[in-house]
Amino acid sequence: MLRSALLEAPHGFSMIADGDLRPGAAGAVSAGQRLVDGLGGAGPLCLVHQVHGPRVVHGDVAQTAALTGTVEAADALWSDRAGQVLSIRVADCVPILLEGDREGAGRVVAAVHAGWRGTALDIVRETVGVIRQVYPSGVRRAAVGPAICGRCYEVGAEVLTGVSRVAPGRAWRSGNQVDLALANTLILESLGIEVDWLRRCTRCDPGFWSYRRDGEAGGRQAALIRA
């Protein structure tokens, strides 16, 4: 797994070598458990059914749903429960991990799935806002993980228009190419958050799954963080 030198919480961005984390994939459950164990997690992996929307849920909500055999529809999780491990899955979309302090009483963390739709719907600001409603100074640092780079991501007018509504400036755009990782980095920085952008392209680098490169046959990697 890749790790950020900025984040203090146990965390990681998985690679192909860490297993296919795609829902229902052979070995996905055991691969997820190995990742949880590697982070010293205290319970089952907190997962959501990702729908490219702006909904944010607490890890407790995800775990309660799992106990009933269901999966919450959301694209970001946050937690202030010590030992809880949050995870989102990607294969070109931008994985973002957030962390901060609970006013001197422990740690608060989040995992965010930001595809172009989620980015355009302001999923990053929404997640930070949800946490700051509870802990006003609760998000201080972020790591932006491997995602498709701008050179590999040619898009149409709908994407350009949507991202333009939320991302500062135009550095994230070159003609009809969009760098979603840079767009989300700029959004985070505009919120006063220190960011470590890992700058790895999932389509260029064979060590990662890529939907644009592999299509439906490709798997999913995960971003994980422990509260």
SEFIPA-139894 format. One line per 3 residues: their letters; for each residue x, y, z of N, C-alpha, C. Coordinates in steps of 0.1 Angstrom, whole numbers. Atoms other than C-alpha are relative to their C-alpha. Example, Ala and Ser with C-alpha at 12.3 -4.5 7.8 and 13.67 -1.06 7.14 Angstrom:
as	9 -12 0 123 -45 78 9 12 0  -9 -11 0 137 -11 71 -8 11 8;
This chain:
mlr	8 -12 0 0 0 0 9 13 0  -7 -13 0 10 36 -6 -5 7 12  4 -8 -12 10 59 24 5 15 -2;
sal	-4 -14 0 12 97 28 9 3 12  -9 -4 -11 40 112 49 -7 11 9  7 -10 -8 15 139 60 -9 -5 10;
lea	10 5 -10 -12 119 77 6 -8 11  -5 7 -12 -7 107 112 -8 -13 3  8 12 -2 -36 82 113 5 -12 -9;
phg	-4 12 9 -29 46 101 -9 0 -12  8 -1 12 -40 46 65 8 -6 -12  -7 5 12 -31 35 30 -9 0 -13;
fsm	7 0 13 -40 35 -7 5 -14 -6  -4 13 5 -40 -1 -20 3 0 -15  -4 2 14 -26 -14 -53 -5 -14 -4;
iad	4 13 5 -33 -44 -75 6 -11 9  -7 10 -8 -8 -64 -54 -7 -3 13  7 2 -13 -30 -59 -23 -14 -7 -2;
gdl	12 7 3 -60 -76 -40 -11 8 -6  12 -7 7 -92 -68 -59 -11 3 11  10 -3 -10 -115 -49 -36 -14 3 -6;
rpg	13 -2 7 -144 -48 -61 -10 -8 8  11 7 -7 -177 -57 -44 -3 -13 -7  3 13 5 -183 -94 -49 11 -7 -7;
aag	-11 6 7 -149 -101 -64 5 -12 9  -5 11 -7 -133 -134 -54 12 5 9  -10 -4 -9 -112 -128 -23 -1 14 5;
avs	1 -14 -4 -124 -93 -18 -2 2 15  3 -1 -15 -136 -99 18 13 -3 8  -13 4 -7 -103 -116 29 10 11 -3;
agq	-9 -10 3 -83 -89 11 -3 13 9  4 -11 -8 -103 -62 29 4 -2 15  -3 3 -14 -97 -79 63 15 1 2;
rlv	-14 -2 -1 -60 -81 56 4 15 2  -3 -14 0 -59 -44 50 -4 6 14  4 -5 -13 -79 -37 82 10 -5 11;
dgl	-10 5 -10 -55 -59 102 13 7 -1  -12 -8 2 -26 -41 87 0 14 6  2 -14 -6 -40 -8 100 -3 -1 15;
gga	3 1 -15 -46 -22 135 -15 3 3  14 -4 -2 -84 -18 130 -7 -9 11  7 7 -11 -108 -29 158 -12 -7 -5;
gpl	13 6 4 -137 -40 137 -1 -3 -15  1 2 15 -150 -49 102 1 13 -8  -2 -11 9 -142 -26 73 -14 7 -2;
clv	11 -9 3 -167 3 69 -1 3 -14  2 -2 15 -180 3 33 -13 6 -3  13 -6 4 -207 21 14 -2 -5 -15;
hqv	4 2 15 -225 15 -20 2 14 -6  -3 -13 6 -209 43 -40 -8 3 -12  10 -3 11 -233 61 -63 3 13 -7;
hgp	-5 -12 6 -213 92 -74 -9 12 4  8 -11 -5 -233 115 -52 7 8 11  -6 -8 -11 -228 140 -23 -2 -5 14;
rvv	4 4 -13 -240 119 6 12 -4 8  -11 4 -10 -217 115 37 -7 -7 11  6 7 -11 -224 90 64 11 -3 11;
hgd	-9 4 -11 -208 82 98 3 -15 -2  -4 14 1 -189 49 100 -10 -9 8  10 8 -7 -215 37 126 -12 -3 -8;
vaq	12 2 9 -243 41 100 4 -12 -9  -4 10 9 -223 19 76 0 -14 7  -1 13 -7 -216 -8 102 -14 -5 4;
taa	13 4 -4 -252 -8 114 -8 -6 -12  7 5 12 -265 -13 78 6 -14 -3  -6 13 3 -240 -42 73 -5 -11 9;
ltg	5 10 -9 -254 -60 103 -14 -5 -4  13 4 5 -288 -61 86 1 -5 -14  -2 5 14 -273 -73 53 -2 10 -11;
tve	2 -10 10 -276 -40 35 13 9 0  -11 -10 2 -251 -13 23 -5 14 -2  4 -14 2 -256 24 27 5 6 -13;
aad	-4 -7 12 -256 44 -5 6 14 4  -7 -12 -4 -230 72 0 13 0 -7  -13 -1 7 -197 84 -14 11 5 10;
alw	-10 -4 -10 -179 95 18 -5 -5 14  2 4 -14 -176 82 54 9 8 9  -9 -6 -10 -163 99 85 -2 -7 13;
sdr	1 7 -13 -156 87 120 8 7 10  -7 -4 -12 -146 98 154 0 -11 10  0 11 -8 -148 63 168 13 -8 -1;
agq	-13 6 0 -114 50 178 0 -14 -5  -2 14 5 -103 19 159 -8 -3 -13  9 2 12 -130 22 131 8 2 -12;
vls	-7 -2 13 -116 17 96 -9 3 -11  9 -5 10 -132 36 68 7 -4 -14  -6 3 13 -128 26 31 -9 4 -11;
irv	7 -2 13 -138 37 -4 8 -7 -10  -6 7 10 -131 19 -36 1 8 -13  -2 -8 12 -118 34 -69 7 -8 -11;
adc	-7 6 12 -105 25 -104 1 11 -10  -2 -12 8 -97 60 -118 -5 12 7  5 -11 -8 -118 82 -95 10 4 11;
vpi	-10 -5 -9 -100 103 -69 -4 -5 15  2 4 -14 -96 87 -34 6 11 9  -5 -11 -9 -92 113 -6 -2 -5 14;
lle	1 3 -14 -84 107 30 2 13 8  0 -12 -8 -90 134 56 3 -4 15  -1 2 -14 -79 137 92 1 13 8;
gdr	-1 -11 -8 -80 161 121 -1 -4 15  1 2 -14 -84 165 158 -14 3 6  14 -2 -6 -115 162 180 2 9 12;
ega	-2 -9 -10 -107 193 200 8 -5 12  -9 5 -10 -79 176 219 -5 -13 6  5 12 -6 -100 144 226 1 -12 -10;
grv	-1 11 10 -88 121 198 0 5 -14  -1 -3 14 -89 119 161 -13 -2 -8  11 1 9 -115 124 134 6 -2 -14;
vaa	-5 4 13 -110 109 99 -12 -1 -10  10 2 10 -128 106 66 6 -7 -12  -4 5 13 -126 87 33 -10 4 -10;
vha	8 -6 10 -140 103 2 2 -6 -14  0 5 14 -148 89 -33 -4 12 -9  3 -12 8 -146 118 -58 2 -3 -15;
gwr	0 1 14 -154 109 -94 -4 14 -6  3 -14 4 -163 138 -117 -14 4 4  14 -4 -5 -200 137 -107 1 4 15;
gta	-1 -4 -14 -191 137 -70 8 13 2  -7 -13 0 -166 165 -76 -9 11 -3  9 -10 4 -192 185 -94 -11 3 10;
ldi	10 -1 -11 -216 179 -65 6 4 13  -7 -5 -11 -190 192 -41 1 -10 12  -1 11 -10 -185 159 -22 11 4 10;
vre	-11 -3 -10 -152 172 -6 -5 11 10  4 -10 -10 -167 204 8 -11 -5 9  11 6 -8 -198 185 19 6 -8 12;
tvg	-6 8 -10 -176 160 38 6 9 11  -7 -9 -9 -155 187 54 -11 8 9  11 -7 -7 -187 206 63 -7 -8 10;
vir	6 9 -10 -203 176 80 8 -1 12  -9 2 -12 -173 171 102 2 13 8  -2 -13 -7 -168 208 110 -13 5 7;
qvy	12 -3 -8 -204 210 122 1 -6 14  -2 7 -13 -194 186 150 13 5 7  -13 -4 -4 -157 196 153 5 11 -8;
psg	-2 -11 9 -152 231 140 15 1 -6  -14 0 6 -114 227 136 4 -15 -3  -2 14 1 -117 190 129 6 -6 -13;
vrr	-6 5 12 -102 187 94 12 9 -3  -12 -8 1 -66 198 91 9 -5 -12  -9 6 9 -48 174 67 -7 -9 -10;
aav	6 8 10 -56 155 35 10 -7 -8  -8 7 10 -40 129 12 -9 -3 -12  7 2 12 -52 128 -24 8 -12 -7;
gpa	-7 12 4 -44 93 -37 1 -2 -15  -1 3 14 -38 77 -71 -13 1 -7  12 -2 8 -63 86 -98 5 3 -14;
icg	-4 -3 14 -64 91 -135 5 14 -2  -5 -13 1 -43 120 -146 -7 8 -11  6 -8 9 -53 149 -167 3 -4 -15;
rcy	-3 4 13 -35 137 -198 -8 -12 -5  7 13 3 -54 104 -197 -15 2 1  14 -2 -3 -88 120 -190 -6 10 -8;
evg	7 -9 9 -105 136 -219 -15 -1 2  14 -1 -4 -141 147 -212 -8 9 -9  9 -8 7 -171 164 -226 -4 12 8;
aev	4 -13 -6 -188 197 -219 -6 -1 14  7 2 -12 -209 183 -191 10 -1 12  -10 1 -11 -178 174 -170 7 14 2;
ltg	-7 -13 -2 -160 207 -177 -9 10 7  9 -9 -6 -191 227 -168 -2 -3 15  3 4 -14 -198 207 -136 12 3 9;
vsr	-12 -2 -8 -162 208 -123 3 15 2  -3 -14 0 -159 245 -132 -8 7 11  9 -6 -10 -187 253 -107 6 -1 14;
vap	-5 2 -14 -167 241 -77 15 1 2  -14 0 -1 -130 240 -85 6 14 -2  -6 -13 2 -109 272 -80 9 0 -13;
gra	-9 -2 12 -91 286 -111 -2 -9 -11  1 8 12 -84 267 -143 12 -9 -2  -12 8 1 -51 249 -136 -3 -15 -2;
wrs	4 14 1 -70 216 -134 -5 -4 -14  5 3 13 -81 219 -170 10 4 -11  -8 -3 12 -62 218 -204 -9 -4 -12;
gnq	9 3 11 -86 220 -233 -11 -9 5  10 9 -5 -109 190 -229 5 -11 9  -6 10 -10 -86 172 -204 -2 6 14;
vdl	2 -4 -14 -94 174 -167 8 -8 10  -7 7 -10 -72 165 -138 -8 2 13  9 0 -11 -97 156 -111 7 1 13;
ala	-8 0 -12 -70 150 -85 4 14 3  -4 -14 -3 -57 186 -89 -12 8 3  12 -8 -3 -92 200 -89 -4 -2 15;
ntl	3 3 -14 -99 183 -56 10 6 10  -11 -6 -8 -65 194 -42 -2 15 2  3 -14 -1 -74 230 -50 -12 3 9;
ile	12 -2 -8 -108 227 -34 4 -2 15  -4 2 -14 -92 213 -2 9 11 5  -8 -11 -4 -66 240 -1 -8 13 2;
slg	9 -12 -2 -93 267 -5 -7 -1 13  7 2 -13 -108 252 27 10 1 12  -10 -1 -10 -75 258 46 6 -13 5;
iev	-5 14 -4 -65 221 46 14 -2 -7  -13 4 5 -29 210 41 -1 -13 -8  2 11 9 -27 185 12 13 -6 -4;
dwl	-10 8 6 -4 157 2 -6 -7 -12  5 6 13 -11 149 -35 10 -10 -5  -10 11 3 5 115 -43 4 0 -15;
rrc	-4 -1 14 5 122 -81 4 -13 -7  -2 13 8 2 86 -94 -13 -2 -9  11 2 10 -20 79 -125 -3 -14 -1;
trc	5 13 0 -41 48 -123 0 -6 -14  0 5 13 -43 45 -161 15 -2 -5  -14 1 5 -5 50 -168 7 -11 8;
dpg	-8 9 -8 8 29 -139 -7 -14 1  6 13 0 2 -9 -143 -1 -6 14  1 5 -14 4 -13 -105 -14 3 6;
fws	13 -4 -5 -32 1 -102 -11 -5 -10  11 2 9 -66 -9 -116 -4 13 -6  5 -12 7 -80 15 -142 -12 -4 -8;
yrr	12 3 8 -115 15 -156 2 4 -14  -2 -4 13 -105 34 -186 10 -9 -8  -9 9 7 -77 10 -194 -5 -14 0;
dge	4 14 -2 -92 -23 -182 -15 -3 -3  14 3 2 -129 -18 -187 -7 -7 12  7 7 -10 -154 -39 -168 8 -12 6;
agg	-8 12 -5 -128 -67 -164 9 5 11  -9 -5 -10 -108 -44 -141 -5 -1 14  4 1 -14 -108 -46 -103 -1 14 6;
rqa	1 -13 -8 -109 -19 -76 11 0 10  -8 -2 -12 -83 -6 -52 -8 8 10  7 -7 -11 -92 10 -19 9 11 6;
ali	-7 -10 -9 -83 40 2 -6 -3 14  5 4 -13 -85 32 39 7 9 11  -6 -8 -11 -80 52 72 -7 -4 13;
ra	5 4 -13 -84 43 108 -1 12 10  2 -11 -10 -99 66 134 8 -3 13;
